[in-house]
């Protein structure tokens, strides 16, 4: 990039997206900061809701609704059930002490964020023009493409989910 | 929403992915590690939807028709969600099985494969 940052106009929609993104980022930090897995799971729920709202701001309504139904509805309930079944209190997992791996991990994160961010984000700072039609994320558009062009992957995913169901029952059953 | 720079969404995606990587490295509770993997998958999903919305390249990649290049990102997100659901079901099943075997799921204690 050459010289100064491009001037970004402060609009209400920009402020709203910044607020949603800020809450999502805070919740993401909470997932790894809390020692209690229940708190991590609840932070993850907040993060997923904020992501769904961000999908709505991107006009991807169908993806946003799917995010709420699949992630916060199904996956997080599964997480909470397993935490409850394993009764993951203090005695099973030892309190995580200060270790060199914490420091190394944080350093790795800073380096990853710094390298990728400094290389990829500056050229994109000035891109504000949306290219897709406003209804590109409607259920109609998504369903039409899914059931015509992506029919084979759709069927493959259904088989994968069936195998996943059978496999998880096999694994979790006491005696087969 | 107009007037929002693409870098905001991509920055959030990068931040969430980084947090996921750090969490996988520093946490020892396998359930939290799983949550961090979900965080990374969601970061990638956000990036897919962002690029699908902004459609920066004037000519669609790979000679795809305009219509289908418009939908490719969202299709990918749909399939990532489905695969993530299957992955979580199987992964948590494995965790239950390990817990039944060892009464302990700290990843540092699971060293029976050590030679």
HADDOCK unambig.tbl for C-alpha pairs under 7 A between the chains (distance, minus, plus):
assign (segid A and resid 13 and name CA) (segid B and resid 1 and name CA) 6.28 0.50 0.50
assign (segid A and resid 14 and name CA) (segid B and resid 3 and name CA) 6.70 0.50 0.50
assign (segid A and resid 14 and name CA) (segid B and resid 4 and name CA) 5.26 0.50 0.50
assign (segid A and resid 21 and name CA) (segid B and resid 12 and name CA) 6.43 0.50 0.50
assign (segid A and resid 25 and name CA) (segid B and resid 12 and name CA) 6.87 0.50 0.50
assign (segid A and resid 25 and name CA) (segid B and resid 16 and name CA) 6.69 0.50 0.50
assign (segid A and resid 28 and name CA) (segid B and resid 16 and name CA) 6.37 0.50 0.50
assign (segid A and resid 28 and name CA) (segid B and resid 19 and name CA) 6.78 0.50 0.50
assign (segid A and resid 29 and name CA) (segid B and resid 19 and name CA) 6.63 0.50 0.50
assign (segid A and resid 32 and name CA) (segid B and resid 23 and name CA) 5.44 0.50 0.50
assign (segid A and resid 37 and name CA) (segid B and resid 32 and name CA) 6.36 0.50 0.50
assign (segid A and resid 57 and name CA) (segid B and resid 1 and name CA) 5.67 0.50 0.50
assign (segid A and resid 58 and name CA) (segid B and resid 1 and name CA) 6.42 0.50 0.50
assign (segid A and resid 58 and name CA) (segid B and resid 50 and name CA) 6.95 0.50 0.50
assign (segid A and resid 58 and name CA) (segid B and resid 53 and name CA) 6.36 0.50 0.50
assign (segid A and resid 75 and name CA) (segid B and resid 85 and name CA) 6.50 0.50 0.50
assign (segid A and resid 92 and name CA) (segid B and resid 104 and name CA) 5.63 0.50 0.50
assign (segid A and resid 93 and name CA) (segid B and resid 29 and name CA) 6.68 0.50 0.50
assign (segid A and resid 93 and name CA) (segid B and resid 106 and name CA) 5.54 0.50 0.50
assign (segid A and resid 101 and name CA) (segid B and resid 26 and name CA) 5.96 0.50 0.50
assign (segid A and resid 102 and name CA) (segid B and resid 26 and name CA) 4.94 0.50 0.50
assign (segid A and resid 105 and name CA) (segid B and resid 22 and name CA) 5.23 0.50 0.50
assign (segid A and resid 105 and name CA) (segid B and resid 25 and name CA) 5.56 0.50 0.50
assign (segid A and resid 105 and name CA) (segid B and resid 26 and name CA) 5.75 0.50 0.50
assign (segid A and resid 106 and name CA) (segid B and resid 22 and name CA) 6.10 0.50 0.50
assign (segid A and resid 109 and name CA) (segid B and resid 18 and name CA) 5.51 0.50 0.50
assign (segid A and resid 109 and name CA) (segid B and resid 21 and name CA) 6.94 0.50 0.50
assign (segid A and resid 109 and name CA) (segid B and resid 22 and name CA) 5.58 0.50 0.50
assign (segid A and resid 112 and name CA) (segid B and resid 18 and name CA) 6.78 0.50 0.50
assign (segid A and resid 113 and name CA) (segid B and resid 14 and name CA) 6.83 0.50 0.50
assign (segid A and resid 113 and name CA) (segid B and resid 15 and name CA) 6.81 0.50 0.50
assign (segid A and resid 113 and name CA) (segid B and resid 18 and name CA) 6.26 0.50 0.50
assign (segid A and resid 121 and name CA) (segid B and resid 7 and name CA) 5.81 0.50 0.50
assign (segid A and resid 124 and name CA) (segid B and resid 6 and name CA) 6.55 0.50 0.50
assign (segid A and resid 124 and name CA) (segid B and resid 7 and name CA) 5.58 0.50 0.50
assign (segid A and resid 125 and name CA) (segid B and resid 5 and name CA) 6.06 0.50 0.50
assign (segid A and resid 125 and name CA) (segid B and resid 6 and name CA) 6.79 0.50 0.50
assign (segid A and resid 125 and name CA) (segid B and resid 7 and name CA) 5.22 0.50 0.50
assign (segid A and resid 126 and name CA) (segid B and resid 5 and name CA) 6.38 0.50 0.50
assign (segid A and resid 127 and name CA) (segid B and resid 5 and name CA) 5.52 0.50 0.50
assign (segid A and resid 127 and name CA) (segid B and resid 6 and name CA) 5.87 0.50 0.50
assign (segid A and resid 128 and name CA) (segid B and resid 3 and name CA) 5.47 0.50 0.50
assign (segid A and resid 128 and name CA) (segid B and resid 4 and name CA) 5.59 0.50 0.50
assign (segid A and resid 128 and name CA) (segid B and resid 5 and name CA) 4.43 0.50 0.50
assign (segid A and resid 128 and name CA) (segid B and resid 6 and name CA) 6.08 0.50 0.50
assign (segid A and resid 129 and name CA) (segid B and resid 54 and name CA) 6.69 0.50 0.50
assign (segid A and resid 130 and name CA) (segid B and resid 53 and name CA) 6.16 0.50 0.50
assign (segid A and resid 130 and name CA) (segid B and resid 54 and name CA) 4.23 0.50 0.50
assign (segid A and resid 130 and name CA) (segid B and resid 55 and name CA) 6.81 0.50 0.50
assign (segid A and resid 131 and name CA) (segid B and resid 53 and name CA) 6.38 0.50 0.50
assign (segid A and resid 131 and name CA) (segid B and resid 54 and name CA) 4.73 0.50 0.50
assign (segid A and resid 131 and name CA) (segid B and resid 55 and name CA) 4.76 0.50 0.50
assign (segid A and resid 131 and name CA) (segid B and resid 56 and name CA) 6.58 0.50 0.50
assign (segid A and resid 132 and name CA) (segid B and resid 53 and name CA) 5.31 0.50 0.50
assign (segid A and resid 132 and name CA) (segid B and resid 54 and name CA) 6.15 0.50 0.50
assign (segid A and resid 132 and name CA) (segid B and resid 55 and name CA) 6.06 0.50 0.50
assign (segid A and resid 132 and name CA) (segid B and resid 70 and name CA) 6.84 0.50 0.50
assign (segid A and resid 157 and name CA) (segid B and resid 82 and name CA) 6.88 0.50 0.50
assign (segid A and resid 161 and name CA) (segid B and resid 86 and name CA) 5.49 0.50 0.50
assign (segid A and resid 164 and name CA) (segid B and resid 86 and name CA) 5.15 0.50 0.50
assign (segid A and resid 164 and name CA) (segid B and resid 89 and name CA) 6.63 0.50 0.50
assign (segid A and resid 164 and name CA) (segid B and resid 90 and name CA) 5.98 0.50 0.50
assign (segid A and resid 167 and name CA) (segid B and resid 90 and name CA) 6.38 0.50 0.50
assign (segid A and resid 168 and name CA) (segid B and resid 89 and name CA) 5.95 0.50 0.50
assign (segid A and resid 168 and name CA) (segid B and resid 90 and name CA) 4.70 0.50 0.50
assign (segid A and resid 168 and name CA) (segid B and resid 93 and name CA) 4.97 0.50 0.50
assign (segid A and resid 171 and name CA) (segid B and resid 93 and name CA) 5.40 0.50 0.50
assign (segid A and resid 171 and name CA) (segid B and resid 94 and name CA) 5.99 0.50 0.50
assign (segid A and resid 171 and name CA) (segid B and resid 97 and name CA) 6.07 0.50 0.50
assign (segid A and resid 172 and name CA) (segid B and resid 93 and name CA) 5.08 0.50 0.50
assign (segid A and resid 172 and name CA) (segid B and resid 96 and name CA) 5.93 0.50 0.50
assign (segid A and resid 172 and name CA) (segid B and resid 97 and name CA) 5.67 0.50 0.50
